[in-house]
C-alpha cells in the first residue's frame, strides 16, 4: 500500500507531527525535519504508529527516519502544550520507562498480524475488551534506529509493552487510510483486526465516565485517498460509523451485490460468509447498527430462495452466515425477536445436518 500510494500513510504521520522530508542532491530523502511552530500554526500532535509486518520489513530506512523524527520532536525546546510528542515523552520518562520517544510499534521480528481475526473467526473470546488486549500483546515491539540489538536497530526491535500501554492511554483518535476501491473496511478481516482492535485497546485504558458508567470512546477517522486527488485538493476524512453504514448499504445489504455473489456459486457464497464474520468483528471492536443485522438476516437467511441457493452452492458458507447472526444476538450485538432466533436455530441445525450428511457420502 505504501508503494501504491507513494507513501501517503507516512505523509499523514508527518503532517500530524508537523514535519517534512529533506532531500539530498540525488533526490534521496535523508531526514524528516520538524517545521517551526510559527510556520505550523498549531501544536504538534503525538502519533502512535502501528506498522504492519510487511511495512516494517520492506521500509526499514523509512522506519529509521521516522524514529529519528520522533526522537528529535521529544527533545525539541518547545512548550509542552505546543508539542504533545514532548509532553507525553516527559510523562513517560517520569514513569521510569526507557525509550520514551518510541512511537513505531509492530509484531515481534519475523512475525505478522494481530491474530484478532483468528480469534473472531473461531469465536474463542468472551468480552470485546479481550480483542484489544490481543492486539496489544501482538504489537508491543518498538522499531527504529534506536531499537534492537543489530547495527541499525530496525530489524531487531525491542518489546516495550509499558511504553505502548501509556501511549494507548493518551490515544484519542485512530486514523486509517483506505487506498483502494477494490477492498473496503467491511470486505476483509484485517481492518477490524487492526484498526478496530487498536481502537478497543485504547478504549480499554480510558477512565470510566461516572455519568454513563462507560469508558470514553476513541474516534476513528477514515481517509479515503485512493491514490490522492493529484492536486492540492483536500482529501475527504470520514467518520468510521458513516463509512461502515455506506459500505454495508452499497455492498452486503445491496440486493444487486447479493445476486451477483449468488451467481458466482461457491466462491460468491464464501465472500458473503466472510463479510458476515467481519461484521461481527466490527461490532465487537467498534459498533454496527442493528438495522445492518436485521437486513443481513432478511437478505441471506430468512429469504427461503436465497438460503436454498447458498446451501446448495456452499453449505459451510451458509452455516457460517447463520452462525454469525446467532452469535451476534447471543453477544448482545443484535436485538431481534424470539421468532427470528428460533427460525435461525432451525436453519443452523438443518445446515449442520446437511454438512454431516455430505461428509458421510465421502
C-alpha positions as CSV (number, residue, x, y, z in Angstrom):
1,X,0.0,0.0,0.0
2,X,2.8,2.4,0.8
3,X,4.3,1.8,-2.6
4,X,0.9,2.1,-4.4
5,X,0.1,5.4,-2.7
6,X,3.7,6.8,-2.8
7,X,3.9,6.9,1.0
8,X,0.6,8.6,1.8
9,X,0.4,6.9,5.2
10,X,3.8,8.2,6.1
11,X,2.8,11.7,4.9
12,X,-0.2,11.5,7.3
13,X,2.1,10.9,10.2
14,X,4.4,13.7,9.1
15,X,1.5,16.1,8.8
16,X,0.2,15.3,12.3
17,X,3.6,15.8,13.9
18,X,4.4,18.8,11.7
19,X,7.4,17.6,9.7
20,X,8.5,17.5,6.1
21,X,11.1,15.4,4.1
22,X,14.5,16.8,3.4
23,X,16.3,15.5,0.2
24,X,19.9,15.4,-0.7
25,X,21.2,16.3,-4.2
26,X,20.3,13.0,-5.7
27,X,16.7,13.3,-4.5
28,X,17.0,10.7,-1.8
29,X,15.2,11.6,1.5
30,X,17.7,11.8,4.3
31,X,15.7,13.3,7.1
32,X,12.3,14.4,8.3
33,X,12.7,17.9,9.6
34,X,10.4,19.5,12.1
35,X,8.6,22.6,10.9
36,X,8.9,25.6,13.1
37,X,5.9,26.1,15.3
38,X,5.4,29.6,13.9
39,X,5.0,28.0,10.4
40,X,2.9,25.1,11.7
41,X,0.5,27.4,13.5
42,X,-0.8,24.6,15.8
43,X,0.6,22.1,18.4
44,X,2.5,19.0,17.2
45,X,0.2,16.0,17.5
46,X,1.7,12.9,19.0
47,X,1.4,9.8,16.9
48,X,1.4,6.1,17.8
49,X,2.3,4.4,14.5
50,X,1.0,0.8,14.1
51,X,3.2,-0.8,11.5
52,X,2.3,-3.9,9.5
53,X,5.0,-6.5,9.5
54,X,5.3,-6.0,5.7
55,X,6.0,-2.3,6.1
56,X,8.4,-2.9,8.9
57,X,10.4,-5.3,6.8
58,X,10.2,-3.5,3.5
59,X,10.8,0.1,4.6
60,X,13.5,-0.2,7.3
61,X,15.0,3.1,6.1
62,X,11.7,4.9,6.5
63,X,11.2,3.4,9.9
64,X,14.6,4.7,10.9
65,X,13.9,8.2,9.6
66,X,10.5,8.3,11.5
67,X,12.2,7.1,14.7
68,X,14.8,9.9,14.4
69,X,12.0,12.4,13.8
70,X,10.1,11.4,17.0
71,X,13.3,11.4,19.0
72,X,14.0,15.0,17.9
73,X,10.4,16.1,18.5
74,X,10.6,14.7,22.0
75,X,13.7,16.8,22.7
76,X,12.6,20.0,21.0
77,X,12.8,23.1,23.1
78,X,9.1,23.9,22.8
79,X,6.3,24.4,25.2
80,X,4.6,21.1,26.2
81,X,1.2,22.5,25.3
82,X,2.5,23.0,21.7
83,X,4.3,19.7,21.4
84,X,2.4,16.6,22.5
85,X,5.3,14.3,21.5
86,X,7.5,16.1,24.0
87,X,4.7,16.3,26.6
88,X,4.0,12.6,26.5
89,X,7.7,11.7,26.4
90,X,8.2,13.7,29.6
91,X,5.3,11.8,31.2
92,X,6.8,8.5,30.1
93,X,10.2,9.4,31.5
94,X,8.5,10.3,34.7
95,X,7.0,6.8,34.9
96,X,10.5,5.3,34.7
97,X,10.3,3.7,31.2
98,X,13.1,3.5,28.7
99,X,12.9,5.0,25.2
100,X,10.1,7.4,26.0
101,X,10.3,8.6,22.3
102,X,9.4,5.2,20.9
103,X,6.4,5.5,18.6
104,X,6.7,2.8,16.0
105,X,5.1,-0.5,17.0
106,X,4.6,-3.8,15.3
107,X,4.8,-7.6,15.8
108,X,8.0,-9.3,17.0
109,X,10.7,-9.6,14.3
110,X,9.6,-12.2,11.7
111,X,6.0,-12.3,13.0
112,X,2.9,-10.8,11.3
113,X,-0.7,-10.0,12.1
114,X,-2.7,-9.1,15.2
115,X,-4.4,-12.6,15.4
116,X,-7.6,-10.8,16.3
117,X,-9.3,-12.0,13.1
118,X,-8.3,-15.6,14.0
119,X,-9.8,-15.2,17.4
120,X,-13.0,-13.7,16.0
121,X,-13.1,-16.5,13.4
122,X,-13.1,-19.2,16.0
123,X,-15.4,-17.3,18.3
124,X,-13.0,-18.2,21.2
125,X,-13.4,-14.9,23.1
126,X,-15.6,-13.6,25.9
127,X,-15.6,-9.8,26.3
128,X,-14.7,-7.4,23.5
129,X,-12.0,-5.9,25.6
130,X,-10.0,-9.1,25.2
131,X,-9.7,-8.4,21.5
132,X,-8.0,-5.1,22.2
133,X,-5.6,-6.9,24.6
134,X,-4.9,-9.5,21.9
135,X,-3.9,-6.6,19.6
136,X,-1.7,-5.1,22.2
137,X,0.1,-8.3,23.1
138,X,0.9,-8.8,19.4
139,X,2.1,-5.3,18.6
140,X,4.3,-4.3,21.6
141,X,7.7,-4.3,19.8
142,X,9.2,-0.9,19.1
143,X,11.3,-0.3,16.0
144,X,13.7,2.3,14.7
145,X,17.4,3.1,14.6
146,X,17.3,3.4,18.4
147,X,15.9,0.0,19.0
148,X,17.1,-3.6,18.7
149,X,20.5,-5.3,19.0
150,X,21.7,-5.1,15.4
151,X,23.7,-2.3,13.9
152,X,20.9,-0.1,12.6
153,X,18.3,-1.2,15.1
154,X,15.3,-1.6,12.9
155,X,15.2,-5.3,12.1
156,X,15.8,-6.2,15.7
157,X,13.2,-4.2,17.5
158,X,12.5,-4.5,21.2
159,X,9.5,-5.3,23.3
160,X,8.3,-2.1,25.1
161,X,4.8,-3.0,26.4
162,X,5.0,-0.4,29.1
163,X,5.5,2.4,26.5
164,X,2.7,1.1,24.3
165,X,0.4,0.9,27.2
166,X,0.9,4.6,28.2
167,X,0.7,5.7,24.6
168,X,-2.6,3.9,24.1
169,X,-3.9,5.7,27.2
170,X,-3.3,9.0,25.6
171,X,-4.8,8.0,22.2
172,X,-8.0,9.9,21.4
173,X,-8.3,9.2,17.7
174,X,-7.3,6.4,15.3
175,X,-6.6,7.4,11.6
176,X,-6.9,4.7,8.9
177,X,-6.2,5.3,5.3
178,X,-8.1,3.3,2.6
179,X,-6.1,3.3,-0.6
180,X,-8.2,1.1,-2.9
181,X,-11.8,1.0,-4.2
182,X,-11.4,-2.8,-4.6
183,X,-11.5,-3.6,-0.8
184,X,-13.2,-1.6,1.9
185,X,-13.4,-1.8,5.6
186,X,-16.1,-4.5,5.5
187,X,-14.6,-6.7,2.8
188,X,-11.7,-8.2,4.6
189,X,-10.8,-9.2,8.2
190,X,-7.7,-7.2,8.5
191,X,-9.3,-3.8,9.0
192,X,-11.3,-4.6,12.1
193,X,-8.4,-6.9,13.4
194,X,-6.1,-3.9,13.3
195,X,-8.0,-0.6,13.2
196,X,-10.9,-1.8,15.3
197,X,-8.8,-3.7,17.8
198,X,-6.4,-0.7,18.2
199,X,-9.4,1.4,19.0
200,X,-10.6,-1.1,21.5
201,X,-7.1,-1.3,23.1
202,X,-7.0,2.4,23.6
203,X,-10.6,2.5,25.0
204,X,-9.6,-0.2,27.5
205,X,-7.3,2.3,29.1
206,X,-9.7,5.2,29.3
207,X,-11.3,6.2,32.6
208,X,-14.9,5.2,33.2
209,X,-17.4,8.1,33.0
210,X,-19.3,8.4,36.2
211,X,-22.4,9.7,34.4
212,X,-22.6,6.9,31.8
213,X,-20.7,4.1,33.6
214,X,-18.8,3.5,30.3
215,X,-15.3,4.2,29.1
216,X,-14.6,7.2,26.9
217,X,-14.9,6.3,23.2
218,X,-12.0,6.7,20.8
219,X,-12.9,8.2,17.5
220,X,-11.8,6.7,14.2
221,X,-11.2,8.9,11.1
222,X,-11.1,7.2,7.7
223,X,-9.1,8.8,4.9
224,X,-10.3,7.7,1.5
225,X,-7.3,8.7,-0.5
226,X,-7.4,6.2,-3.3
227,X,-4.0,7.4,-4.5
228,X,-4.7,11.0,-3.9
229,X,-6.6,13.7,-5.9
230,X,-3.5,14.5,-7.9
231,X,-3.5,18.2,-6.9
232,X,-3.8,20.3,-3.7
233,X,-7.4,19.4,-3.1
234,X,-8.4,18.4,0.4
235,X,-8.7,14.6,0.8
236,X,-12.1,13.7,2.4
237,X,-11.9,12.5,6.0
238,X,-14.9,10.5,7.2
239,X,-16.1,9.0,10.5
240,X,-15.8,5.3,10.8
241,X,-19.5,4.8,11.6
242,X,-20.5,6.7,8.4
243,X,-18.1,4.6,6.3
244,X,-19.4,1.3,7.7
245,X,-23.0,2.3,7.1
246,X,-22.3,3.3,3.5
247,X,-20.3,0.2,2.8
248,X,-23.0,-2.1,4.2
249,X,-25.8,-0.4,2.3
250,X,-23.8,-0.4,-1.0
251,X,-22.5,-3.9,-0.8
252,X,-23.6,-6.5,1.7
253,X,-27.2,-5.3,2.0
254,X,-27.5,-4.3,-1.6
255,X,-29.7,-6.9,-3.4
256,X,-27.8,-6.4,-6.7
257,X,-24.5,-7.2,-4.9
258,X,-26.1,-10.2,-3.3
259,X,-27.5,-11.5,-6.6
260,X,-24.1,-11.1,-8.3
261,X,-22.5,-13.1,-5.5
262,X,-25.1,-15.8,-5.8
263,X,-24.3,-16.1,-9.5
264,X,-20.7,-16.9,-8.6
265,X,-21.7,-20.1,-6.8
266,X,-19.5,-21.5,-4.1
267,X,-17.0,-18.6,-4.4
268,X,-19.7,-16.0,-4.1
269,X,-21.2,-17.7,-1.1
270,X,-17.8,-17.7,0.6
271,X,-17.5,-14.0,0.0
272,X,-20.8,-13.4,1.7
273,X,-19.8,-15.6,4.6
274,X,-16.5,-13.8,5.1
275,X,-18.3,-10.4,5.3
276,X,-20.7,-11.8,7.9
277,X,-17.7,-12.7,10.0
278,X,-16.2,-9.3,9.5
279,X,-19.5,-7.7,10.6
280,X,-19.2,-9.5,13.9
281,X,-15.6,-8.3,14.2
282,X,-16.5,-4.7,13.6
283,X,-19.4,-5.0,16.0
284,X,-17.1,-6.3,18.7
285,X,-14.4,-3.6,18.2
286,X,-16.5,-0.6,17.2
287,X,-20.2,-0.6,16.5
288,X,-22.6,-1.9,13.9
289,X,-26.1,-0.6,13.7
290,X,-29.0,-3.0,14.5
291,X,-30.6,-2.5,11.1
292,X,-27.5,-4.0,9.4
293,X,-28.0,-7.3,11.2
294,X,-31.8,-7.1,10.6
295,X,-31.3,-6.7,6.8
296,X,-28.5,-9.2,6.6
297,X,-30.7,-11.8,8.2
298,X,-33.5,-10.9,5.8
299,X,-31.3,-11.0,2.7
300,X,-29.3,-14.1,3.4
301,X,-31.1,-16.4,5.9
302,X,-34.8,-15.6,6.1
303,X,-35.3,-15.4,2.3
304,X,-36.0,-19.0,1.5
305,X,-34.9,-18.8,-2.1
306,X,-31.6,-17.2,-1.2
307,X,-31.0,-19.6,1.7
308,X,-31.6,-22.5,-0.6
309,X,-29.1,-21.2,-3.2
310,X,-26.4,-20.6,-0.5
311,X,-27.0,-24.1,0.9
312,X,-26.7,-25.7,-2.4
313,X,-23.6,-23.8,-3.6
314,X,-21.6,-23.8,-0.3
315,X,-23.2,-25.4,2.8
316,X,-20.3,-24.4,5.1
317,X,-20.6,-20.8,4.0
318,X,-24.4,-20.7,4.6
319,X,-23.9,-22.3,8.0
320,X,-21.4,-19.6,8.9
321,X,-23.8,-16.9,7.8
322,X,-26.5,-18.2,10.2
323,X,-23.9,-18.9,12.9
324,X,-22.7,-15.2,12.8
325,X,-26.3,-14.0,13.2
326,X,-26.9,-16.2,16.2
327,X,-23.5,-15.2,17.6
328,X,-24.3,-11.5,17.3
329,X,-27.6,-12.0,19.1
330,X,-26.0,-14.1,21.8
331,X,-23.4,-11.5,22.4
332,X,-25.9,-8.6,22.6
333,X,-24.7,-7.0,19.4
334,X,-28.1,-7.5,17.7
335,X,-31.6,-7.2,19.1
336,X,-34.3,-9.2,17.3
337,X,-37.4,-11.2,18.0
338,X,-37.6,-14.7,19.5
339,X,-39.3,-15.9,16.4
340,X,-36.4,-14.8,14.2
341,X,-33.9,-16.5,16.5
342,X,-35.9,-19.7,16.6
343,X,-36.0,-19.7,12.8
344,X,-32.3,-19.2,12.6
345,X,-31.6,-22.0,15.0
346,X,-33.7,-24.3,12.8
347,X,-31.7,-23.2,9.8
348,X,-28.4,-23.8,11.6
349,X,-29.5,-27.3,12.7
350,X,-30.6,-28.1,9.1
351,X,-27.3,-26.8,7.7
352,X,-25.3,-28.8,10.2
353,X,-27.3,-32.0,9.3
354,X,-26.7,-31.3,5.6
355,X,-23.0,-31.0,6.1
356,X,-22.7,-34.1,8.2
357,X,-24.8,-36.0,5.6
358,X,-22.5,-34.8,2.8
359,X,-19.5,-35.9,4.8
360,X,-20.9,-39.4,5.3
361,X,-21.0,-39.7,1.5
362,X,-17.3,-39.2,1.1
